[in-house]
């Protein structure tokens, strides 16, 4: 009885194509650690994001393809990820160890931007990624309430700020320092200084994604972060009303000004689904997000339904992705996380993987 060669195995795997990158997983270098011992074949498939929606299909297709080779008696496939960075260049002391930085912005307040940021971060974490959440809304920090995390962060021996933890996220907010009820009225240099501390003095460790909840609008704080942080991409949150296009356009221009890719628009409070008849009612208008995305030339990433439970979950510190992941809104948030992760993987496809970024999902012998 013979055994397959390495070329045999790679040729069997070559027809499997990554749908986002449009190339064979063999040509993309996803196949790692190939070992052949008699009829036993083992290897890893190392994807560019733990949020890949077809990782189960990849695993099944790869196992079936190799199992069909003559003389193969056993196939072991391990799915891993090595998150690649899509960051812009930044000073070496800024967010070291963070592979992708995602800004969540809105042209105005009251559109649910922080709700989107929290649930996006949790959706990325649920995919297997290591995720941080920075509440950069220094004028009205809401993340401590929405995650039910309070207290003051510790200072490391290296004089770095250690982020708090909640729901598996590493979290930092001005609310931990100023207190939940303290008004924050800083301006100009003080704003720049505290944002500089957030970016340079927080010990985030190794992160696949850092989600930054920007202040609403395009003022000093938001612009400072856009200029100083190594942003990989931005998400603009809007609502269905016609007037929201004006505000979305302001946010888009801010990111274009500093050469940050806009990943797309999230339309929040898109519709209300009647729990009895399951009809969808456009309470705040219809199609605004689609019109915004078409006029601004960016993708419509998601339409999040209006659910009172989403608001209640935020007020109670039990965000939807953690407390009701299978609700309509919970499913949309998780799909949004996968969409954004894949977009960033495409942007970072030309960049080499960062060291020590692998995450192992499943080891499935046959």
C-alpha positions as CSV (number, residue, x, y, z in Angstrom):
1,X,0.0,0.0,0.0
2,X,1.4,3.4,-1.0
3,X,0.8,6.9,0.3
4,X,-0.2,10.2,-1.3
5,X,2.4,12.8,-2.0
6,X,2.3,16.4,-0.8
7,X,1.6,17.4,-4.4
8,X,-1.3,15.0,-4.5
9,X,-2.9,16.6,-1.4
10,X,-2.3,20.2,-2.5
11,X,-3.8,19.5,-5.9
12,X,-6.9,17.9,-4.3
13,X,-7.3,21.0,-2.1
14,X,-6.6,23.6,-4.9
15,X,-10.2,23.7,-6.2
16,X,-11.4,25.1,-2.8
17,X,-11.7,28.9,-3.3
18,X,-12.0,31.6,-0.7
19,X,-15.2,33.5,-1.7
20,X,-13.9,36.9,-0.4
21,X,-10.4,36.7,-1.9
22,X,-11.4,34.8,-5.0
23,X,-8.3,32.5,-5.0
24,X,-7.6,28.9,-4.1
25,X,-6.8,28.3,-0.4
26,X,-3.6,26.6,-1.6
27,X,-2.5,29.6,-3.6
28,X,-3.3,31.9,-0.7
29,X,-1.0,29.9,1.5
30,X,-3.8,28.8,3.9
31,X,-2.6,25.2,4.1
32,X,-0.1,24.8,7.0
33,X,1.6,21.9,8.7
34,X,0.9,19.3,6.1
35,X,2.0,15.8,7.3
36,X,1.7,12.5,5.6
37,X,2.3,9.2,7.4
38,X,1.3,6.2,5.3
39,X,-2.5,6.7,4.7
40,X,-2.8,9.3,7.4
41,X,-2.9,12.9,6.3
42,X,-3.1,15.9,8.6
43,X,-2.9,19.7,8.0
44,X,-4.2,23.1,9.1
45,X,-6.3,25.6,7.2
46,X,-5.3,29.0,8.4
47,X,-7.9,31.6,7.5
48,X,-7.5,35.4,7.6
49,X,-10.2,35.9,10.2
50,X,-11.9,33.8,12.8
51,X,-15.2,35.2,11.6
52,X,-15.0,33.4,8.2
53,X,-18.6,32.3,7.5
54,X,-17.6,29.3,5.4
55,X,-15.0,27.8,7.7
56,X,-17.2,24.7,8.3
57,X,-17.7,24.3,4.6
58,X,-13.9,24.7,4.1
59,X,-13.2,22.0,6.6
60,X,-15.8,19.6,5.2
61,X,-14.7,20.2,1.5
62,X,-11.0,19.8,2.4
63,X,-11.6,16.6,4.3
64,X,-13.7,15.1,1.5
65,X,-11.3,16.1,-1.2
66,X,-8.3,14.5,0.5
67,X,-10.3,11.4,1.7
68,X,-11.1,10.7,-2.0
69,X,-7.4,10.3,-2.8
70,X,-6.1,6.7,-3.3
71,X,-4.5,5.1,-0.3
72,X,-5.8,7.8,2.2
73,X,-7.2,6.1,5.3
74,X,-7.5,9.0,7.7
75,X,-7.7,12.8,7.4
76,X,-7.3,15.3,10.2
77,X,-8.1,18.9,9.6
78,X,-7.5,21.7,12.1
79,X,-9.1,25.1,11.4
80,X,-7.1,28.1,12.6
81,X,-7.0,31.8,11.9
82,X,-4.2,34.3,11.7
83,X,-5.9,37.7,11.7
84,X,-4.1,40.0,9.3
85,X,-3.8,43.7,9.8
86,X,-5.5,46.3,7.6
87,X,-4.1,49.2,9.6
88,X,-2.7,52.4,8.3
89,X,0.8,53.4,9.5
90,X,1.0,54.8,13.0
91,X,3.7,55.7,15.5
92,X,5.2,52.6,17.1
93,X,3.8,53.4,20.6
94,X,0.2,53.6,19.3
95,X,-2.0,50.5,19.8
96,X,0.9,48.1,19.5
97,X,-0.4,44.5,19.3
98,X,-3.8,45.6,17.9
99,X,-4.2,44.1,14.4
100,X,-7.4,45.9,13.2
101,X,-9.0,49.1,14.6
102,X,-12.6,49.8,13.6
103,X,-14.2,53.2,14.2
104,X,-17.9,53.3,14.7
105,X,-19.2,56.8,13.9
106,X,-22.4,58.8,13.4
107,X,-23.1,62.2,12.0
108,X,-25.2,63.0,15.0
109,X,-26.3,61.6,18.4
110,X,-29.3,59.5,19.1
111,X,-29.0,56.9,16.3
112,X,-27.8,54.0,18.5
113,X,-24.1,54.2,17.6
114,X,-23.0,52.9,21.0
115,X,-25.5,50.0,20.8
116,X,-24.0,49.1,17.4
117,X,-20.4,49.4,18.7
118,X,-21.1,47.2,21.7
119,X,-22.9,44.4,19.8
120,X,-20.4,44.5,17.0
121,X,-17.5,44.0,19.4
122,X,-19.4,41.1,21.0
123,X,-20.2,39.6,17.6
124,X,-16.5,39.6,16.7
125,X,-15.7,38.1,20.1
126,X,-18.2,35.3,19.6
127,X,-16.5,34.4,16.4
128,X,-13.4,33.5,18.3
129,X,-11.5,36.7,18.0
130,X,-9.8,38.7,20.8
131,X,-11.5,42.0,21.0
132,X,-11.3,45.3,22.8
133,X,-13.8,48.2,23.0
134,X,-12.8,51.8,23.5
135,X,-15.5,54.2,24.5
136,X,-14.0,57.4,23.0
137,X,-17.2,59.4,23.5
138,X,-15.6,61.5,26.2
139,X,-18.6,63.9,26.4
140,X,-21.2,61.2,27.1
141,X,-19.6,57.8,27.8
142,X,-22.3,55.1,27.8
143,X,-20.3,51.9,27.5
144,X,-19.9,51.3,31.3
145,X,-23.7,51.3,31.6
146,X,-24.3,49.2,28.5
147,X,-21.8,46.5,29.7
148,X,-22.5,46.9,33.4
149,X,-18.9,47.4,34.2
150,X,-17.8,50.0,36.8
151,X,-14.8,50.9,38.9
152,X,-11.3,52.3,38.1
153,X,-8.8,50.5,36.0
154,X,-5.5,49.3,37.5
155,X,-2.1,50.8,36.6
156,X,0.6,48.3,35.5
157,X,4.2,48.4,36.8
158,X,5.0,49.9,33.4
159,X,2.6,52.8,34.2
160,X,0.1,51.6,31.6
161,X,-3.7,51.5,32.1
162,X,-5.1,48.0,32.3
163,X,-8.5,47.9,30.6
164,X,-11.5,46.6,32.4
165,X,-13.2,43.3,31.3
166,X,-16.8,42.6,30.5
167,X,-18.4,39.7,28.5
168,X,-14.9,38.7,27.3
169,X,-14.1,42.1,26.0
170,X,-11.3,44.4,27.1
171,X,-12.9,47.7,27.8
172,X,-11.8,51.3,28.4
173,X,-13.9,54.4,28.9
174,X,-13.5,57.9,30.3
175,X,-16.5,56.9,32.5
176,X,-14.2,54.7,34.5
177,X,-12.1,57.7,35.5
178,X,-14.6,60.6,35.6
179,X,-17.5,58.6,37.0
180,X,-20.9,57.8,35.5
181,X,-22.4,61.1,36.6
182,X,-19.5,63.5,36.2
183,X,-20.0,66.1,33.4
184,X,-17.1,66.1,31.0
185,X,-16.6,69.6,29.6
186,X,-13.0,69.4,28.3
187,X,-12.0,71.2,25.2
188,X,-9.1,71.5,22.8
189,X,-5.7,70.4,24.2
190,X,-7.4,68.5,27.1
191,X,-9.5,66.5,24.6
192,X,-6.4,65.7,22.6
193,X,-4.5,64.7,25.7
194,X,-7.0,62.2,27.0
195,X,-7.4,60.7,23.6
196,X,-3.7,60.4,23.4
197,X,-3.7,58.4,26.6
198,X,-6.5,56.1,25.4
199,X,-4.4,55.3,22.3
200,X,-0.9,55.2,23.8
201,X,-1.2,54.4,27.5
202,X,-3.7,51.6,27.6
203,X,-2.2,48.1,27.8
204,X,-4.6,46.4,25.3
205,X,-2.2,43.4,24.8
206,X,-2.7,41.4,21.7
207,X,-6.1,42.1,20.0
208,X,-7.5,40.9,16.7
209,X,-9.9,43.9,16.7
210,X,-10.3,47.1,18.6
211,X,-13.7,48.7,18.2
212,X,-13.7,52.5,18.9
213,X,-17.1,54.1,19.7
214,X,-16.4,57.6,18.4
215,X,-18.2,60.7,19.8
216,X,-21.2,61.7,17.6
217,X,-20.5,64.3,14.9
218,X,-17.3,65.4,13.4
219,X,-15.8,67.6,16.1
220,X,-12.4,67.7,17.7
221,X,-12.5,64.4,19.5
222,X,-13.7,62.4,16.5
223,X,-11.2,64.1,14.1
224,X,-8.3,63.6,16.5
225,X,-8.9,59.9,16.7
226,X,-9.2,59.6,12.9
227,X,-5.9,61.4,12.5
228,X,-3.9,59.7,15.3
229,X,-5.3,56.1,15.5
230,X,-4.2,53.5,12.9
231,X,-7.7,52.9,11.8
232,X,-8.3,49.9,9.5
233,X,-11.8,51.0,8.5
234,X,-14.9,52.9,9.6
235,X,-18.6,52.1,10.0
236,X,-21.2,54.9,9.8
237,X,-24.4,54.4,11.8
238,X,-27.5,56.1,10.5
239,X,-31.3,55.8,10.6
240,X,-34.0,55.5,7.9
241,X,-35.0,59.2,7.8
242,X,-34.2,61.3,4.8
243,X,-32.4,63.9,6.9
244,X,-29.9,61.3,8.1
245,X,-28.2,61.4,4.7
246,X,-26.8,64.9,5.5
247,X,-25.2,63.6,8.7
248,X,-23.9,60.4,7.1
249,X,-22.3,62.5,4.4
250,X,-20.4,64.6,7.0
251,X,-19.0,61.4,8.6
252,X,-18.0,60.0,5.2
253,X,-16.1,63.2,4.3
254,X,-14.3,63.1,7.6
255,X,-12.9,59.6,7.0
256,X,-12.1,60.5,3.4
257,X,-10.2,63.5,4.6
258,X,-7.8,61.3,6.6
259,X,-7.8,58.4,4.0
260,X,-9.7,55.8,6.2
261,X,-11.7,53.3,4.2
262,X,-15.4,53.4,5.0
263,X,-16.5,49.8,5.3
264,X,-20.1,50.8,4.9
265,X,-23.3,52.0,6.5
266,X,-25.4,50.4,9.2
267,X,-29.1,51.5,9.3
268,X,-30.3,51.2,12.8
269,X,-34.0,51.1,13.8
270,X,-34.9,50.0,10.3
271,X,-38.2,48.5,11.1
272,X,-40.3,47.0,13.8
273,X,-41.4,43.4,13.5
274,X,-44.8,42.7,15.1
275,X,-44.3,39.7,17.4
276,X,-47.8,38.5,16.7
277,X,-48.1,38.7,12.9
278,X,-44.4,39.1,12.1
279,X,-45.2,42.0,9.7
280,X,-42.5,44.6,9.4
281,X,-43.5,48.2,10.0
282,X,-41.2,51.1,9.0
283,X,-41.8,53.3,12.0
284,X,-39.0,55.8,11.2
285,X,-39.3,55.8,7.4
286,X,-38.1,53.3,4.8
287,X,-35.0,52.9,2.6
288,X,-32.9,55.7,4.0
289,X,-29.9,53.5,4.6
290,X,-30.1,52.0,1.1
291,X,-30.3,55.5,-0.4
292,X,-27.5,56.7,1.7
293,X,-25.2,53.9,0.7
294,X,-26.1,54.3,-3.0
295,X,-25.5,58.1,-3.0
296,X,-22.4,57.9,-0.9
297,X,-21.0,54.9,-2.9
298,X,-20.5,52.6,0.1
299,X,-22.1,49.3,1.1
300,X,-25.2,48.9,3.2
301,X,-23.8,46.5,5.8
302,X,-26.9,45.8,7.9
303,X,-30.4,46.9,8.7
304,X,-31.0,46.5,12.4
305,X,-34.6,46.1,13.5
306,X,-36.1,48.3,16.2
307,X,-36.6,46.1,19.2
308,X,-37.5,47.5,22.7
309,X,-35.5,44.6,24.1
310,X,-32.4,45.9,22.5
311,X,-32.8,49.3,24.3
312,X,-33.7,47.5,27.6
313,X,-30.7,45.2,27.3
314,X,-28.4,48.2,26.9
315,X,-29.9,50.0,29.9
316,X,-29.6,46.8,32.0
317,X,-26.0,46.1,31.0
318,X,-26.9,42.9,29.2
319,X,-26.3,43.6,25.5
320,X,-28.3,41.7,22.9
321,X,-25.5,39.5,21.4
322,X,-24.8,38.2,24.9
323,X,-28.4,38.0,26.3
324,X,-30.5,37.2,23.2
325,X,-28.1,36.1,20.4
326,X,-30.9,34.3,18.5
327,X,-33.3,37.3,18.5
328,X,-33.8,39.1,15.1
329,X,-31.5,41.9,16.2
330,X,-29.0,39.5,17.7
331,X,-28.7,37.6,14.4
332,X,-28.2,40.8,12.5
333,X,-25.5,42.0,14.9
334,X,-23.6,38.7,14.4
335,X,-23.9,38.8,10.7
336,X,-22.7,42.4,10.7
337,X,-19.6,41.3,12.7
338,X,-18.9,38.6,10.1
339,X,-19.3,41.0,7.2
340,X,-16.9,43.5,8.7
341,X,-14.3,40.9,9.6
342,X,-14.4,39.6,6.0
343,X,-14.0,43.2,4.6
344,X,-11.0,43.8,6.8
345,X,-9.5,40.4,5.8
346,X,-9.8,41.5,2.1
347,X,-8.1,44.8,2.9
348,X,-5.3,43.1,4.8
349,X,-4.9,40.2,2.3
350,X,-1.7,41.7,0.9
351,X,-0.2,42.2,4.4
352,X,1.8,39.4,6.1
353,X,0.2,37.7,9.1
354,X,1.2,39.1,12.5
355,X,3.1,36.7,14.8
356,X,1.3,34.7,17.5
357,X,-2.1,35.5,16.0
358,X,-3.4,31.9,15.5
359,X,-6.7,30.7,17.0
360,X,-7.5,27.1,16.9
361,X,-11.2,26.2,16.5
362,X,-11.7,22.5,16.0
363,X,-9.7,19.3,15.4
364,X,-11.7,16.8,13.5
365,X,-10.2,13.4,12.7
366,X,-12.0,11.1,10.5
